[in-house]
Amino acid sequence: MKILWIEGEDAEALRGFARSQPHPYRLYETEGGFVLELAAVEPRTVEEARARFGGRVRELELAEEGCRDDA
């Protein structure tokens, strides 16, 4: 599953982009701004994000997901 992270200082711009996409998202607050995480993205979404946010976009491939066995 491809994950997209977008860093920015404008939460509303990130939120607006996320809501325009058909993918689940999370918006994290950091010391210097915000990080938007979009899950299960398509190539079109990556292209749109790069056009709008430039070099603040990172593509990640989910390698593993899990939880503790005793939880």
Secondary structure as a PSIPRED ss2 file (coil, helix, strand):
# PSIPRED VFORMAT (PSIPRED V4.0)

   1 M C   1.000  0.000  0.000
   2 K E   0.000  0.000  1.000
   3 I E   0.000  0.000  1.000
   4 L E   0.000  0.000  1.000
   5 W E   0.000  0.000  1.000
   6 I E   0.000  0.000  1.000
   7 E E   0.000  0.000  1.000
   8 G E   0.000  0.000  1.000
   9 E C   1.000  0.000  0.000
  10 D C   1.000  0.000  0.000
  11 A H   0.000  1.000  0.000
  12 E H   0.000  1.000  0.000
  13 A H   0.000  1.000  0.000
  14 L H   0.000  1.000  0.000
  15 R H   0.000  1.000  0.000
  16 G H   0.000  1.000  0.000
  17 F H   0.000  1.000  0.000
  18 A H   0.000  1.000  0.000
  19 R H   0.000  1.000  0.000
  20 S C   1.000  0.000  0.000
  21 Q C   1.000  0.000  0.000
  22 P C   1.000  0.000  0.000
  23 H C   1.000  0.000  0.000
  24 P C   1.000  0.000  0.000
  25 Y E   0.000  0.000  1.000
  26 R E   0.000  0.000  1.000
  27 L E   0.000  0.000  1.000
  28 Y E   0.000  0.000  1.000
  29 E E   0.000  0.000  1.000
  30 T E   0.000  0.000  1.000
  31 E C   1.000  0.000  0.000
  32 G C   1.000  0.000  0.000
  33 G E   0.000  0.000  1.000
  34 F E   0.000  0.000  1.000
  35 V E   0.000  0.000  1.000
  36 L E   0.000  0.000  1.000
  37 E E   0.000  0.000  1.000
  38 L E   0.000  0.000  1.000
  39 A E   0.000  0.000  1.000
  40 A C   1.000  0.000  0.000
  41 V C   1.000  0.000  0.000
  42 E C   1.000  0.000  0.000
  43 P H   0.000  1.000  0.000
  44 R H   0.000  1.000  0.000
  45 T H   0.000  1.000  0.000
  46 V H   0.000  1.000  0.000
  47 E H   0.000  1.000  0.000
  48 E H   0.000  1.000  0.000
  49 A H   0.000  1.000  0.000
  50 R H   0.000  1.000  0.000
  51 A H   0.000  1.000  0.000
  52 R H   0.000  1.000  0.000
  53 F H   0.000  1.000  0.000
  54 G H   0.000  1.000  0.000
  55 G H   0.000  1.000  0.000
  56 R H   0.000  1.000  0.000
  57 V E   0.000  0.000  1.000
  58 R E   0.000  0.000  1.000
  59 E E   0.000  0.000  1.000
  60 L E   0.000  0.000  1.000
  61 E E   0.000  0.000  1.000
  62 L C   1.000  0.000  0.000
  63 A C   1.000  0.000  0.000
  64 E C   1.000  0.000  0.000
  65 E C   1.000  0.000  0.000
  66 G C   1.000  0.000  0.000
  67 C C   1.000  0.000  0.000
  68 R C   1.000  0.000  0.000
  69 D C   1.000  0.000  0.000
  70 D C   1.000  0.000  0.000
  71 A C   1.000  0.000  0.000
